[in-house]
């Protein structure tokens, strides 16, 4: 799931529309819709404004080494399936 879809789902969960959120956070409605398409790439400031309005916050958490190595193992397993 990408960040745009996650934001849309949070907005829907809070029983709001994209237009309502755009108006409250002070951004142009049409550009807000474009930003939150699946192909959209919202800026960090926009993400933070939406989350703040909905009562959420962003927390940056350092991943453990084990979790980081999982990505490498997954990639190797995927490569083996493609070869064999």
MDTraj code that builds the backbone (N, CA, C; nanometers):
import mdtraj as md
import numpy as np

residues = "UNK UNK UNK UNK UNK UNK UNK UNK UNK UNK UNK UNK UNK UNK UNK UNK UNK UNK UNK UNK UNK UNK UNK UNK UNK UNK UNK UNK UNK UNK UNK UNK UNK UNK UNK UNK UNK UNK UNK UNK UNK UNK UNK UNK UNK UNK UNK UNK UNK UNK UNK UNK UNK UNK UNK UNK UNK UNK UNK UNK UNK UNK UNK UNK UNK UNK UNK UNK UNK UNK UNK UNK UNK UNK UNK UNK UNK UNK UNK UNK UNK UNK UNK UNK".split()
xyz = np.array([
    [0.0854, -0.1176, 0.0000],
    [0.0000, 0.0000, 0.0000],
    [0.0898, 0.1236, 0.0000],
    [0.0566, 0.2198, -0.0853],
    [0.1367, 0.3415, -0.0871],
    [0.0766, 0.4465, 0.0067],
    [0.1518, 0.5531, 0.0275],
    [0.1101, 0.6545, 0.1246],
    [-0.0176, 0.7253, 0.0815],
    [-0.0343, 0.7462, -0.0485],
    [-0.1559, 0.8134, -0.0965],
    [-0.2803, 0.7318, -0.0629],
    [-0.2742, 0.6037, -0.0883],
    [-0.3889, 0.5169, -0.0583],
    [-0.4144, 0.5116, 0.0921],
    [-0.3077, 0.5045, 0.1707],
    [-0.3229, 0.5005, 0.3160],
    [-0.3908, 0.6276, 0.3667],
    [-0.3521, 0.7431, 0.3117],
    [-0.4159, 0.8684, 0.3528],
    [-0.5634, 0.8700, 0.3139],
    [-0.5946, 0.8245, 0.1927],
    [-0.7350, 0.8197, 0.1499],
    [-0.8166, 0.7312, 0.2430],
    [-0.7603, 0.6173, 0.2820],
    [-0.8329, 0.5268, 0.3712],
    [-0.8527, 0.5878, 0.5097],
    [-0.7525, 0.6601, 0.5598],
    [-0.7690, 0.7262, 0.6895],
    [-0.8762, 0.8338, 0.6822],
    [-0.8763, 0.9094, 0.5726],
    [-0.9780, 1.0138, 0.5553],
    [-1.1170, 0.9512, 0.5523],
    [-1.1307, 0.8426, 0.4776],
    [-1.2595, 0.7733, 0.4700],
    [-1.3001, 0.7184, 0.6064],
    [-1.2033, 0.6630, 0.6795],
    [-1.2301, 0.6072, 0.8124],
    [-1.2839, 0.7137, 0.9076],
    [-1.2375, 0.8371, 0.8894],
    [-1.2832, 0.9478, 0.9740],
    [-1.4118, 1.0118, 0.9213],
    [-1.4754, 0.9454, 0.8221],
    [-1.6014, 0.9931, 0.7638],
    [-1.5907, 1.1346, 0.7071],
    [-1.4788, 1.1599, 0.6395],
    [-1.4587, 1.2888, 0.5742],
    [-1.4370, 1.2649, 0.4255],
    [-1.4512, 1.3695, 0.3475],
    [-1.4209, 1.3613, 0.2050],
    [-1.2867, 1.4283, 0.1796],
    [-1.2291, 1.3982, 0.0638],
    [-1.1029, 1.4630, 0.0268],
    [-1.1219, 1.6140, 0.0176],
    [-1.2364, 1.6558, -0.0356],
    [-1.2644, 1.7987, -0.0471],
    [-1.2700, 1.8689, 0.0880],
    [-1.3313, 1.8031, 0.1863],
    [-1.3379, 1.8620, 0.3205],
    [-1.1984, 1.8791, 0.3797],
    [-1.1162, 1.7760, 0.3662],
    [-0.9812, 1.7821, 0.4233],
    [-0.8991, 1.8883, 0.3508],
    [-0.9100, 1.8945, 0.2189],
    [-0.8362, 1.9947, 0.1422],
    [-0.8713, 2.1349, 0.1896],
    [-1.0002, 2.1608, 0.2095],
    [-1.0445, 2.2925, 0.2538],
    [-0.9881, 2.3252, 0.3922],
    [-0.9945, 2.2292, 0.4832],
    [-0.9503, 2.2532, 0.6208],
    [-0.7993, 2.2780, 0.6280],
    [-0.7215, 2.2014, 0.5516],
    [-0.5756, 2.2188, 0.5591],
    [-0.5259, 2.3293, 0.4662],
    [-0.6174, 2.3862, 0.3860],
    [-0.5824, 2.5027, 0.3058],
    [-0.5084, 2.4743, 0.1771],
    [-0.5409, 2.3639, 0.1114],
    [-0.4787, 2.3338, -0.0177],
    [-0.5849, 2.3288, -0.1258],
    [-0.5426, 2.3497, -0.2494],
    [-0.6337, 2.3459, -0.3626],
    [-0.6932, 2.2060, -0.3763],
    [-0.8257, 2.1999, -0.3882],
    [-0.8953, 2.0719, -0.3914],
    [-0.8519, 1.9843, -0.5080],
    [-0.8419, 2.0399, -0.6276],
    [-0.8062, 1.9575, -0.7442],
    [-0.6632, 1.9054, -0.7348],
    [-0.5704, 1.9871, -0.6854],
    [-0.4334, 1.9373, -0.6716],
    [-0.4240, 1.8346, -0.5589],
    [-0.5082, 1.8491, -0.4562],
    [-0.5112, 1.7518, -0.3467],
    [-0.5598, 1.6164, -0.3976],
    [-0.6638, 1.6191, -0.4818],
    [-0.7126, 1.4951, -0.5430],
    [-0.6022, 1.4291, -0.6261],
    [-0.5320, 1.5089, -0.7075],
    [-0.4231, 1.4542, -0.7900],
    [-0.3122, 1.3957, -0.7032],
    [-0.2805, 1.4646, -0.5954],
    [-0.1742, 1.4191, -0.5056],
    [-0.2077, 1.2855, -0.4421],
    [-0.3354, 1.2633, -0.4128],
    [-0.3747, 1.1409, -0.3432],
    [-0.4204, 1.0290, -0.4362],
    [-0.3964, 1.0435, -0.5675],
    [-0.4201, 0.9302, -0.6581],
    [-0.3159, 0.8236, -0.6275],
    [-0.3392, 0.7027, -0.6749],
    [-0.2421, 0.5949, -0.6521],
    [-0.1048, 0.6305, -0.7069],
    [-0.1009, 0.7052, -0.8168],
    [0.0271, 0.7443, -0.8759],
    [0.0830, 0.8699, -0.8103],
    [0.0066, 0.9312, -0.7226],
    [0.0473, 1.0564, -0.6598],
    [0.1644, 1.0381, -0.5649],
    [0.2316, 1.1487, -0.5382],
    [0.3458, 1.1475, -0.4484],
    [0.3366, 1.2709, -0.3588],
    [0.2568, 1.2622, -0.2518],
    [0.2372, 1.3803, -0.1670],
    [0.3662, 1.4220, -0.0969],
    [0.3813, 1.5513, -0.0817],
    [0.4965, 1.6036, -0.0084],
    [0.4805, 1.5731, 0.1396],
    [0.5941, 1.5699, 0.2085],
    [0.5910, 1.5395, 0.3520],
    [0.5033, 1.6386, 0.4276],
    [0.5090, 1.7651, 0.3878],
    [0.4295, 1.8681, 0.4554],
    [0.2797, 1.8388, 0.4407],
    [0.2377, 1.7977, 0.3226],
    [0.0969, 1.7645, 0.2998],
    [0.0564, 1.6450, 0.3843],
    [0.1400, 1.5421, 0.3869],
    [0.1125, 1.4229, 0.4675],
    [0.0958, 1.4614, 0.6136],
    [0.1885, 1.5438, 0.6637],
    [0.1828, 1.5839, 0.8037],
    [0.0580, 1.6672, 0.8342],
    [0.0188, 1.7570, 0.7415],
    [-0.1014, 1.8382, 0.7641],
    [-0.2265, 1.7508, 0.7697],
    [-0.2366, 1.6533, 0.6795],
    [-0.3527, 1.5641, 0.6781],
    [-0.3575, 1.4827, 0.8064],
    [-0.2452, 1.4215, 0.8411],
    [-0.2422, 1.3391, 0.9617],
    [-0.2700, 1.4205, 1.0868],
    [-0.2158, 1.5415, 1.0932],
    [-0.2401, 1.6276, 1.2086],
    [-0.3885, 1.6605, 1.2205],
    [-0.4500, 1.6929, 1.1081],
    [-0.5934, 1.7245, 1.1097],
    [-0.6764, 1.6048, 1.1554],
    [-0.6354, 1.4846, 1.1161],
    [-0.7110, 1.3643, 1.1521],
    [-0.6763, 1.3119, 1.2906],
    [-0.5755, 1.3731, 1.3549],
    [-0.5389, 1.3315, 1.4902],
    [-0.4339, 1.2222, 1.4954],
    [-0.3558, 1.2087, 1.3888],
    [-0.2482, 1.1097, 1.3840],
    [-0.1145, 1.1817, 1.3831],
    [-0.0095, 1.1068, 1.4086],
    [0.1248, 1.1618, 1.3998],
    [0.2176, 1.0608, 1.3341],
    [0.3273, 1.1108, 1.2819],
    [0.4282, 1.0239, 1.2211],
    [0.5369, 1.0010, 1.3240],
    [0.5768, 0.8773, 1.3361],
    [0.6899, 0.8429, 1.4227],
    [0.7926, 0.7692, 1.3388],
    [0.9144, 0.8123, 1.3492],
    [1.0229, 0.7467, 1.2780],
    [1.0873, 0.6482, 1.3745],
    [1.0902, 0.5221, 1.3343],
    [1.1415, 0.4163, 1.4197],
    [1.2520, 0.3431, 1.3455],
    [1.3656, 0.3289, 1.4099],
    [1.4757, 0.2571, 1.3490],
    [1.4438, 0.1074, 1.3516],
    [1.4570, 0.0446, 1.2365],
    [1.4298, -0.0983, 1.2262],
    [1.5465, -0.1776, 1.2823],
    [1.5158, -0.2941, 1.3367],
    [1.6224, -0.3785, 1.3872],
    [1.6967, -0.4403, 1.2697],
    [1.8162, -0.4858, 1.2928],
    [1.8990, -0.5464, 1.1879],
    [1.8298, -0.6677, 1.1275],
    [1.7628, -0.7454, 1.2109],
    [1.6941, -0.8652, 1.1642],
    [1.5880, -0.8290, 1.0602],
    [1.5142, -0.7243, 1.0846],
    [1.4099, -0.6811, 0.9910],
    [1.4736, -0.6350, 0.8610],
    [1.5835, -0.5621, 0.8693],
    [1.6496, -0.5143, 0.7486],
    [1.7015, -0.6304, 0.6648],
    [1.7521, -0.7346, 0.7283],
    [1.8023, -0.8500, 0.6545],
    [1.6900, -0.9292, 0.5897],
    [1.5699, -0.9188, 0.6411],
    [1.4566, -0.9895, 0.5831],
    [1.4364, -0.9467, 0.4382],
    [1.4515, -0.8176, 0.4109],
    [1.4360, -0.7685, 0.2752],
    [1.5350, -0.8326, 0.1802],
    [1.6585, -0.8500, 0.2243],
    [1.7607, -0.9133, 0.1426],
    [1.7263, -1.0603, 0.1189],
    [1.6819, -1.1291, 0.2229],
    [1.6454, -1.2702, 0.2090],
    [1.5259, -1.2856, 0.1148],
    [1.4298, -1.1962, 0.1240],
    [1.3135, -1.2013, 0.0368],
    [1.3559, -1.1829, -0.1085],
    [1.4448, -1.0884, -0.1334],
    [1.4930, -1.0635, -0.2694],
    [1.5650, -1.1859, -0.3246],
    [1.6500, -1.2497, -0.2421],
    [1.7233, -1.3688, -0.2870],
    [1.6266, -1.4828, -0.3178],
    [1.5247, -1.4999, -0.2341],
    [1.4272, -1.6067, -0.2557],
    [1.3498, -1.5817, -0.3855],
    [1.3149, -1.4574, -0.4105],
    [1.2427, -1.4211, -0.5317],
    [1.3292, -1.4474, -0.6552],
    [1.4579, -1.4165, -0.6473],
    [1.5491, -1.4391, -0.7600],
    [1.5631, -1.5883, -0.7884],
    [1.5681, -1.6697, -0.6824],
    [1.5794, -1.8144, -0.7004],
    [1.4568, -1.8702, -0.7705],
    [1.3383, -1.8187, -0.7349],
    [1.2160, -1.8665, -0.7992],
    [1.2153, -1.8324, -0.9480],
    [1.2658, -1.7156, -0.9841],
    [1.2677, -1.6752, -1.1243],
    [1.3651, -1.7570, -1.2062],
    [1.4781, -1.7970, -1.1470],
    [1.5801, -1.8746, -1.2167],
    [1.5365, -2.0196, -1.2292],
    [1.4850, -2.0776, -1.1215],
    [1.4534, -2.2209, -1.1176],
    [1.3160, -2.2494, -1.1452],
])
top = md.Topology()
chain = top.add_chain()
for i, resn in enumerate(residues, 1):
    res = top.add_residue(resn, chain, resSeq=i)
    for name in ("N", "CA", "C"):
        top.add_atom(name, md.element.get_by_symbol(name[0]), res)
traj = md.Trajectory(xyz[None], top)
